[in-house]
Amino acid sequence: MAKVYVAGHRGMVGGAILRRLEARRADGAPLDLVTRTHAELDLTDQHAVRAFFRDERPDVVILAAARVGGIHANNSFPADFIYENLMIEANVIHQAWAAGVRRLLQLGSSCIYPREAPQPMPEEALLTGPLEPTNEPYAIAKIAGIKLCESYNRQHGVDYRSVMPTNLYGPGDNFHPENSHVLPALIRRFHEAVREGRDEVVIWGSGTPRREFLHVDDMAEASLFVLDLAPEVYAANTRPMQSHINVGTGEDISIAELARLVAEITGFRGAIRHDRTRPDGTMRKLMDVSRLAEMGWRARITLRDGIAETYKWFLDNAEEVRA
């Protein structure tokens, strides 16, 4: 029986991955699933992480734990974002190796690519130019995670892999009015406008930047797909010092178009105004997902269906969202 540790199981992505693993176990897969809440295990605490791996000895690690947030959060707490993410990655990856873990999957972010990366962004674009300033500390931490995995693979012969998702959304997302990503922020803003009878909603920026969005359930399936790949297949589709794999839909949408779609789904019929004093961030972030497609995986949930499902979850969990 394989013991699998899912780090960050209470987060949106970690929770979706855990649900997929639980479904596999229910279908008869011999899995022993291990989780810890932040209160039970602080992943920035080196001694605590060492003790956990020494005691549990998992066979497989899925590193979905991270400090995440939108433009406002990244701008407001850059030290928190770089410190916490670096510590989590360094502690989990090193202690996994020290405990004899041979297989590990760590989740990154599309913000690892340069601000002026070619579109769509191929894996080869990593470290070819300056990063987007608004989330540079977080991006540097996520790049470090990739390089940690590659370095442990080279030096110790383990099989540590990295997947880089595009913008994620779905059930369990963070809908905080200031610290959330753009899609959940829009869902909450339009929902509250409808509830309060407002005739106008203001959104940040010009609305012209384009973004790609992937439903978290698709991300969970893609993560396990990559984790399950035979070593020779994974090696044939990556390089020793460029071993990460992009995960996305291969399609993007402007923020203005996204706002109109969210307005339609939430029932808002008023005006949408753009606050151009707020930052736009990178003008376009579209992932080149051809490598993953060639290996046999593609996203299946459309953006409209995914937003509708996410809005339903938002309504069904109103008390949790407000908390």
DRENZAZA-395737 format. One record per residue (C-alpha): residue in one letter; chain; x, y, z. Coordinates in steps of 0.2 Angstrom, whole numbers, plus 5000, padded with zeros to 4 digits. Each point is the difference from the previous one (the first is absolute). Last residue first. Layout:
# DRENZAZA-395737
ATOM  code  unit    xx    yy    zz
ATOM     a     A     X     Y     Z
...
***
This chain:
# DRENZAZA-395737
ATOM  code  unit    xx    yy    zz
ATOM     a     A  4923  5170  5038
ATOM     r     A  4989  5007  4986
ATOM     v     A  5004  4986  4989
ATOM     e     A  4996  4987  5013
ATOM     e     A  4983  5008  5003
ATOM     a     A  4996  5001  4982
ATOM     n     A  5004  4982  4996
ATOM     d     A  4986  4995  4989
ATOM     l     A  5000  5017  4991
ATOM     f     A  5019  4999  4997
ATOM     w     A  4998  4982  4994
ATOM     k     A  4987  5005  4988
ATOM     y     A  5011  5014  4994
ATOM     t     A  5014  4987  4997
ATOM     e     A  4989  4989  4990
ATOM     a     A  4994  5014  4989
ATOM     i     A  5019  5006  4998
ATOM     g     A  5005  4982  4995
ATOM     d     A  4985  4999  4987
ATOM     r     A  5005  5016  4992
ATOM     l     A  5018  4996  5000
ATOM     t     A  4998  4983  4992
ATOM     i     A  5006  4985  5010
ATOM     r     A  5009  4987  4990
ATOM     a     A  5019  5004  5001
ATOM     r     A  5011  4990  4989
ATOM     w     A  5012  4985  5004
ATOM     g     A  5008  4987  4988
ATOM     m     A  5019  5003  5000
ATOM     e     A  4999  5011  4985
ATOM     a     A  4988  5011  5009
ATOM     l     A  5012  5002  5015
ATOM     r     A  5013  5007  4988
ATOM     s     A  4988  5010  4990
ATOM     v     A  4994  5010  5016
ATOM     d     A  5008  5017  4995
ATOM     m     A  4993  5010  5014
ATOM     l     A  4992  5017  4997
ATOM     k     A  5004  5015  5011
ATOM     r     A  4997  5017  4991
ATOM     m     A  5001  5018  5006
ATOM     t     A  5010  4996  5016
ATOM     g     A  4993  5010  5014
ATOM     d     A  4986  5012  4997
ATOM     p     A  5003  5012  5014
ATOM     r     A  4986  5011  5008
ATOM     t     A  4999  5018  4994
ATOM     r     A  4990  4993  4985
ATOM     d     A  4985  4997  5011
ATOM     h     A  4988  4991  4987
ATOM     r     A  4981  5003  5001
ATOM     i     A  4988  4986  4997
ATOM     a     A  4981  5006  4999
ATOM     g     A  4985  4990  5006
ATOM     r     A  4992  4984  4996
ATOM     f     A  5008  4988  5013
ATOM     g     A  4992  4983  5000
ATOM     t     A  5015  4990  5007
ATOM     i     A  5003  4991  4984
ATOM     e     A  4998  5015  4989
ATOM     a     A  5011  5011  5011
ATOM     v     A  5014  4986  5000
ATOM     l     A  5000  5000  4981
ATOM     r     A  5000  5019  4999
ATOM     a     A  5015  5000  5012
ATOM     l     A  5009  4986  4990
ATOM     e     A  4998  5010  4984
ATOM     a     A  5008  5016  5009
ATOM     i     A  5014  4989  5007
ATOM     s     A  5004  4994  4983
ATOM     i     A  4998  4981  4996
ATOM     d     A  5013  4986  4998
ATOM     e     A  5001  4983  4992
ATOM     g     A  5014  4987  5001
ATOM     t     A  4990  4991  5014
ATOM     g     A  5014  4999  5013
ATOM     v     A  5014  4990  5007
ATOM     n     A  5018  5003  4996
ATOM     i     A  5013  4987  5004
ATOM     h     A  5016  5002  5010
ATOM     s     A  5016  4991  4996
ATOM     q     A  5011  5013  4993
ATOM     m     A  5017  4996  5007
ATOM     p     A  4998  4981  4997
ATOM     r     A  4990  5003  4984
ATOM     t     A  4982  4995  4998
ATOM     n     A  4989  4989  4989
ATOM     a     A  5011  4985  4999
ATOM     a     A  5003  5001  5018
ATOM     y     A  4982  4999  5004
ATOM     v     A  4997  4985  4989
ATOM     e     A  5015  4991  5007
ATOM     p     A  4995  5003  5018
ATOM     a     A  4982  4993  4996
ATOM     l     A  4987  5013  5002
ATOM     d     A  4990  4999  5016
ATOM     l     A  5005  5016  5007
ATOM     v     A  4996  5009  4984
ATOM     f     A  4982  4993  4999
ATOM     l     A  4998  5003  5019
ATOM     s     A  5004  5018  4997
ATOM     a     A  4989  5001  4984
ATOM     e     A  4985  4993  5010
ATOM     a     A  5002  5012  5014
ATOM     m     A  5002  5015  4988
ATOM     d     A  4984  4995  4991
ATOM     d     A  4991  5000  5016
ATOM     v     A  5008  5017  5004
ATOM     h     A  4992  5008  4985
ATOM     l     A  5013  5008  4988
ATOM     f     A  5000  5019  4996
ATOM     e     A  5010  5009  4987
ATOM     r     A  5002  5019  5001
ATOM     r     A  5000  5014  4988
ATOM     p     A  5004  5018  5005
ATOM     t     A  4988  5013  4992
ATOM     g     A  4988  5003  5015
ATOM     s     A  5008  5017  5003
ATOM     g     A  5004  4997  5018
ATOM     w     A  4990  4995  5016
ATOM     i     A  4982  4997  4999
ATOM     v     A  4986  5012  5004
ATOM     v     A  4982  4993  5001
ATOM     e     A  4985  5011  4996
ATOM     d     A  4981  5000  5003
ATOM     r     A  5000  4994  5018
ATOM     g     A  4985  4990  5006
ATOM     e     A  5009  4994  5016
ATOM     r     A  4999  4981  4996
ATOM     v     A  5004  5003  4982
ATOM     a     A  5015  5011  5004
ATOM     e     A  5006  4987  5013
ATOM     h     A  4999  4986  4987
ATOM     f     A  5010  5011  4988
ATOM     r     A  5014  5003  5012
ATOM     r     A  5000  4982  5006
ATOM     i     A  5002  4993  4983
ATOM     l     A  5012  5013  4995
ATOM     a     A  5012  4996  5014
ATOM     p     A  4998  4982  4997
ATOM     l     A  5006  5003  4982
ATOM     v     A  5014  5013  5004
ATOM     h     A  5010  4991  5013
ATOM     s     A  4995  5003  5019
ATOM     n     A  5009  5012  5012
ATOM     e     A  4988  5015  5000
ATOM     p     A  4982  4994  5000
ATOM     h     A  5004  4983  5007
ATOM     f     A  4993  4987  4989
ATOM     n     A  5013  4986  5002
ATOM     d     A  4995  4985  4990
ATOM     g     A  4993  4984  5008
ATOM     p     A  4990  4996  4984
ATOM     g     A  5008  5006  4984
ATOM     y     A  5014  5011  4993
ATOM     l     A  5018  4998  4994
ATOM     n     A  5010  5012  4990
ATOM     t     A  5013  4990  4990
ATOM     p     A  5008  4985  5007
ATOM     m     A  5018  4995  5001
ATOM     v     A  5004  4982  5004
ATOM     s     A  5016  4994  5008
ATOM     r     A  5007  4983  5002
ATOM     y     A  5012  4992  5012
ATOM     d     A  5006  4982  4995
ATOM     v     A  5015  4997  5011
ATOM     g     A  5018  4997  4994
ATOM     h     A  5009  5010  5014
ATOM     q     A  5010  5013  4991
ATOM     r     A  4991  5003  4984
ATOM     n     A  4982  4996  5007
ATOM     y     A  5004  5011  5016
ATOM     s     A  5005  5014  4988
ATOM     e     A  4985  4999  4989
ATOM     c     A  4988  5000  5015
ATOM     l     A  5009  5015  5008
ATOM     k     A  5000  5009  4983
ATOM     i     A  4981  4998  4998
ATOM     g     A  4997  5006  5018
ATOM     a     A  5012  5015  4997
ATOM     i     A  4990  5005  4986
ATOM     k     A  4985  5001  5011
ATOM     a     A  5009  5011  5013
ATOM     i     A  5006  5011  4986
ATOM     a     A  4982  5002  4994
ATOM     y     A  4994  5004  5017
ATOM     p     A  5013  5014  5002
ATOM     e     A  4996  5007  4982
ATOM     n     A  4982  5002  5002
ATOM     t     A  4997  5018  4996
ATOM     p     A  5017  5001  4991
ATOM     e     A  4995  4989  4986
ATOM     l     A  5016  4990  4997
ATOM     p     A  5016  5005  4990
ATOM     g     A  5006  4989  4986
ATOM     t     A  5005  4982  4994
ATOM     l     A  4998  4991  5016
ATOM     l     A  4986  4989  4995
ATOM     a     A  4995  5002  4982
ATOM     e     A  5004  4982  4995
ATOM     e     A  4984  4994  5009
ATOM     p     A  4991  5009  4986
ATOM     m     A  4990  5016  5003
ATOM     p     A  4986  5002  4987
ATOM     q     A  5005  5014  4997
ATOM     p     A  5018  5004  5001
ATOM     a     A  5006  5006  5017
ATOM     e     A  5000  5019  5003
ATOM     r     A  4996  4999  5019
ATOM     p     A  5012  4985  5002
ATOM     y     A  4993  4983  5005
ATOM     i     A  4998  4994  5018
ATOM     c     A  4983  5009  5001
ATOM     s     A  4993  4984  4992
ATOM     s     A  5000  4992  5017
ATOM     g     A  5007  4985  5010
ATOM     l     A  4994  4983  5006
ATOM     q     A  5013  4988  5007
ATOM     l     A  4999  4981  4996
ATOM     l     A  5011  4988  5010
ATOM     r     A  5005  4982  4997
ATOM     r     A  5016  4992  5008
ATOM     v     A  4996  5004  5018
ATOM     g     A  5015  4993  5011
ATOM     a     A  4997  5011  5016
ATOM     a     A  5014  5011  4996
ATOM     w     A  4993  5003  4982
ATOM     a     A  4983  5005  5007
ATOM     q     A  5009  5011  5013
ATOM     h     A  5009  5009  4986
ATOM     i     A  4984  5003  4990
ATOM     v     A  4989  5004  5014
ATOM     n     A  5011  5012  5009
ATOM     a     A  5007  5009  4985
ATOM     e     A  4983  5002  4992
ATOM     i     A  4991  5006  5016
ATOM     m     A  5014  5012  5004
ATOM     l     A  5001  5008  4983
ATOM     n     A  4981  5002  4999
ATOM     e     A  5000  5008  5018
ATOM     y     A  5014  5012  4996
ATOM     i     A  4995  5006  4983
ATOM     f     A  4982  5003  5004
ATOM     d     A  5002  5007  5017
ATOM     a     A  5014  5012  4994
ATOM     p     A  4989  5006  4985
ATOM     f     A  4984  5004  5012
ATOM     s     A  4991  5015  4992
ATOM     n     A  5005  4998  4982
ATOM     n     A  4997  4981  5000
ATOM     a     A  4983  5003  5009
ATOM     h     A  4994  5013  4989
ATOM     i     A  5005  4991  4984
ATOM     g     A  4991  4984  5005
ATOM     g     A  5004  4987  5013
ATOM     v     A  5010  4984  5005
ATOM     r     A  5010  4993  5014
ATOM     a     A  5004  4982  4995
ATOM     a     A  4995  4982  5004
ATOM     a     A  4998  4989  4984
ATOM     l     A  5015  4989  5003
ATOM     i     A  4994  4982  4996
ATOM     v     A  5012  4988  5008
ATOM     v     A  5001  4981  4997
ATOM     d     A  5007  4986  5010
ATOM     p     A  4996  5008  5017
ATOM     r     A  5012  4997  5015
ATOM     e     A  4988  5006  5013
ATOM     d     A  5011  5001  5015
ATOM     r     A  5016  5007  4992
ATOM     f     A  4990  5010  4988
ATOM     f     A  4990  5009  5014
ATOM     a     A  5016  5002  5011
ATOM     r     A  5009  5009  4986
ATOM     v     A  4985  5011  4996
ATOM     a     A  4999  5005  5018
ATOM     h     A  5018  5004  5001
ATOM     q     A  5000  5011  4984
ATOM     d     A  4985  5010  5005
ATOM     t     A  4993  5008  4984
ATOM     l     A  4989  4985  4997
ATOM     d     A  4991  5004  5017
ATOM     l     A  4992  4983  5004
ATOM     e     A  4985  4997  5011
ATOM     a     A  4993  5018  4999
ATOM     h     A  5004  5000  4982
ATOM     t     A  4989  4985  4997
ATOM     r     A  5009  4983  4997
ATOM     t     A  4996  4987  4987
ATOM     v     A  5004  4982  4996
ATOM     l     A  4991  4989  4988
ATOM     d     A  5003  4981  5000
ATOM     l     A  4997  4994  4983
ATOM     p     A  4996  4982  4993
ATOM     a     A  4989  5005  4985
ATOM     g     A  4983  4992  5003
ATOM     d     A  4988  5012  4992
ATOM     a     A  4998  5008  5017
ATOM     r     A  5018  5003  5000
ATOM     r     A  5000  5008  4983
ATOM     a     A  4986  5011  5005
ATOM     e     A  5010  5005  5016
ATOM     l     A  5014  5005  4988
ATOM     r     A  4989  5011  4990
ATOM     r     A  4993  5008  5015
ATOM     l     A  5018  5003  5007
ATOM     i     A  5005  5008  4983
ATOM     a     A  4985  5012  5001
ATOM     g     A  5004  5004  5018
ATOM     g     A  5018  5004  4996
ATOM     v     A  4995  5012  4986
ATOM     m     A  4988  5010  5010
ATOM     g     A  5010  4999  5017
ATOM     r     A  4995  4989  5014
ATOM     h     A  5011  4986  4993
ATOM     g     A  5016  5011  5000
ATOM     a     A  5012  4986  5001
ATOM     v     A  4993  4984  4993
ATOM     y     A  5010  4985  5007
ATOM     v     A  4998  4983  4991
ATOM     k     A  5003  4984  5008
ATOM     a     A  5000  4986  4987
ATOM     m     A  4993  4983  5005
***
